[in-house]
Amino acid sequence: MEMSANKKWKMSGSTLSFKEWIDRENKKKEPEGNFIPFYGTADTSSVSNTIEDTLKQSRENIAKTAGYKEGVDTNTIFGLDKKIFVFSSIMIVGSLTYYFYSRLKKKK
């Protein structure tokens, strides 16, 4: 069971009069700024269209400023040129093979 406003005022120990205190408490409950309540019954298609348009514009701006390409570049693997990636992979595999071969040879 919820307490009455009068009991809450007495328990708060406020120096304000009851009328001033209740007005202040009511103002606390009111939303501030340009708040528009959304209850789910409004037409959401215009909101979703606005959001989609904003996202599309921001993607276009990012693509222009960041050099983002829409198409897939077939000359790269993990952002590296294919030739550099293959050469690096061969060097890594070769060095690991030599390392494990030399350790195996030392055990014998």
GROMACS elastic network, one bead per residue, 0.5 to 0.9 nm:
[ bonds ]
;  ai    aj funct       b0    kb
    3     6     6  0.81347   500
    3     7     6  0.62698   500
    3     8     6  0.66055   500
    4     7     6  0.53703   500
    4     8     6  0.63929   500
    4     9     6  0.87070   500
    5     8     6  0.50311   500
    5     9     6  0.60768   500
    5    10     6  0.86284   500
    5    18     6  0.89662   500
    5    22     6  0.75987   500
    6     9     6  0.50994   500
    6    10     6  0.62940   500
    6    11     6  0.86696   500
    6    18     6  0.75614   500
    6    22     6  0.89457   500
    7    10     6  0.50760   500
    7    11     6  0.60772   500
    7    12     6  0.85134   500
    8    11     6  0.50572   500
    8    12     6  0.60009   500
    8    13     6  0.88717   500
    9    12     6  0.51925   500
    9    13     6  0.68392   500
    9    14     6  0.68673   500
    9    17     6  0.89691   500
    9    18     6  0.67516   500
    9    21     6  0.71702   500
    9    22     6  0.78992   500
   10    13     6  0.56692   500
   10    14     6  0.74011   500
   10    18     6  0.88049   500
   11    14     6  0.81581   500
   13    16     6  0.88504   500
   14    17     6  0.79075   500
   14    18     6  0.87941   500
   14    21     6  0.76109   500
   15    21     6  0.86965   500
   16    19     6  0.80173   500
   16    20     6  0.59787   500
   16    21     6  0.56959   500
   17    20     6  0.53040   500
   17    21     6  0.60276   500
   17    22     6  0.85685   500
   18    21     6  0.50330   500
   18    22     6  0.60074   500
   18    23     6  0.85053   500
   19    22     6  0.52885   500
   19    23     6  0.62032   500
   19    24     6  0.86597   500
   20    23     6  0.51795   500
   20    24     6  0.62220   500
   20    25     6  0.87000   500
   21    24     6  0.51236   500
   21    25     6  0.61991   500
   21    26     6  0.86413   500
   22    25     6  0.50078   500
   22    26     6  0.60880   500
   22    27     6  0.85582   500
   23    26     6  0.51428   500
   23    27     6  0.62138   500
   23    28     6  0.87320   500
   24    27     6  0.51307   500
   24    28     6  0.63666   500
   25    28     6  0.51298   500
   25    29     6  0.67210   500
   26    29     6  0.52882   500
   26    30     6  0.66449   500
   27    30     6  0.51794   500
   27    31     6  0.82036   500
   28    31     6  0.77058   500
   28    32     6  0.88468   500
   31    34     6  0.83849   500
   31    35     6  0.64634   500
   32    35     6  0.66179   500
   38    41     6  0.77249   500
   38    42     6  0.73052   500
   39    42     6  0.70820   500
   40    43     6  0.81627   500
   40    44     6  0.79846   500
   41    44     6  0.82578   500
   43    46     6  0.67285   500
   43    47     6  0.77571   500
   44    47     6  0.51125   500
   44    48     6  0.61229   500
   44    49     6  0.85121   500
   45    48     6  0.51392   500
   45    49     6  0.60180   500
   45    50     6  0.85188   500
   46    49     6  0.50600   500
   46    50     6  0.61370   500
   46    51     6  0.86262   500
   47    50     6  0.51156   500
   47    51     6  0.62266   500
   47    52     6  0.86418   500
   48    52     6  0.60690   500
   48    53     6  0.85191   500
   49    52     6  0.50678   500
   49    53     6  0.60809   500
   49    54     6  0.85309   500
   50    53     6  0.51236   500
   50    54     6  0.61346   500
   50    55     6  0.86077   500
   51    54     6  0.51021   500
   51    55     6  0.61508   500
   51    56     6  0.85472   500
   52    55     6  0.51085   500
   52    56     6  0.60648   500
   52    57     6  0.85953   500
   53    56     6  0.50581   500
   53    57     6  0.61633   500
   53    58     6  0.86049   500
   54    57     6  0.51659   500
   54    58     6  0.61689   500
   54    59     6  0.86124   500
   55    58     6  0.51125   500
   55    59     6  0.61074   500
   55    60     6  0.85850   500
   56    59     6  0.51591   500
   56    60     6  0.62456   500
   56    61     6  0.86770   500
   57    60     6  0.50813   500
   57    61     6  0.61723   500
   57    62     6  0.86140   500
   58    62     6  0.60931   500
   58    63     6  0.84645   500
   59    62     6  0.51058   500
   59    63     6  0.60298   500
   59    64     6  0.85856   500
   60    63     6  0.50135   500
   60    64     6  0.61852   500
   60    65     6  0.86601   500
   61    64     6  0.51326   500
   61    65     6  0.61428   500
   61    66     6  0.83325   500
   62    65     6  0.51823   500
   62    66     6  0.55750   500
   62    67     6  0.78504   500
   62    68     6  0.72991   500
   63    66     6  0.54676   500
   63    67     6  0.56331   500
   63    69     6  0.69054   500
   63    70     6  0.81483   500
   64    67     6  0.57925   500
   64    68     6  0.69716   500
   65    68     6  0.78864   500
   69    72     6  0.75184   500
   69    73     6  0.84024   500
   73    76     6  0.61862   500
   73    77     6  0.88035   500
   74    77     6  0.78490   500
   74    82     6  0.87763   500
   75    80     6  0.82829   500
   75    81     6  0.59634   500
   75    82     6  0.58854   500
   75    83     6  0.88382   500
   76    79     6  0.54351   500
   76    80     6  0.50760   500
   76    82     6  0.52015   500
   76    83     6  0.87033   500
   76    85     6  0.83233   500
   77    80     6  0.52818   500
   77    81     6  0.63644   500
   77    82     6  0.58829   500
   77    85     6  0.69311   500
   78    81     6  0.84448   500
   78    85     6  0.84434   500
   79    82     6  0.89796   500
   80    83     6  0.83059   500
   80    84     6  0.66076   500
   80    85     6  0.60401   500
   81    84     6  0.53875   500
   81    85     6  0.61738   500
   81    86     6  0.87100   500
   82    85     6  0.50802   500
   82    86     6  0.60983   500
   82    87     6  0.85390   500
   83    86     6  0.52593   500
   83    87     6  0.61053   500
   83    88     6  0.85113   500
   84    87     6  0.51774   500
   84    88     6  0.60102   500
   84    89     6  0.84547   500
   85    88     6  0.51969   500
   85    89     6  0.60461   500
   85    90     6  0.86333   500
   86    89     6  0.50679   500
   86    90     6  0.61786   500
   86    91     6  0.86357   500
   87    90     6  0.52018   500
   87    91     6  0.62431   500
   87    92     6  0.87079   500
   88    91     6  0.50820   500
   88    92     6  0.61672   500
   88    93     6  0.86019   500
   89    92     6  0.51640   500
   89    93     6  0.60943   500
   89    94     6  0.83772   500
   90    93     6  0.52133   500
   90    94     6  0.58651   500
   90    95     6  0.84457   500
   91    94     6  0.51098   500
   91    95     6  0.60448   500
   91    96     6  0.85524   500
   92    95     6  0.52347   500
   92    96     6  0.61504   500
   92    97     6  0.85165   500
   93    96     6  0.51884   500
   93    97     6  0.60434   500
   93    98     6  0.86092   500
   94    97     6  0.50870   500
   94    98     6  0.61797   500
   94    99     6  0.85970   500
   95    98     6  0.51178   500
   95    99     6  0.61125   500
   95   100     6  0.87035   500
   96    99     6  0.50312   500
   96   100     6  0.61927   500
   96   101     6  0.83950   500
   97   100     6  0.53943   500
   97   101     6  0.59442   500
   97   102     6  0.85133   500
   98   101     6  0.50522   500
   98   102     6  0.60202   500
   98   103     6  0.86055   500
   99   102     6  0.53061   500
   99   103     6  0.63350   500
   99   104     6  0.86835   500
  100   103     6  0.50959   500
  100   104     6  0.60873   500
  100   105     6  0.85445   500
  101   104     6  0.50860   500
  101   105     6  0.61078   500
  101   106     6  0.87094   500
  102   105     6  0.50299   500
  102   106     6  0.62512   500
  102   107     6  0.88718   500
  103   106     6  0.51795   500
  103   107     6  0.65420   500
  104   107     6  0.53841   500
  104   108     6  0.69379   500
  105   108     6  0.55445   500
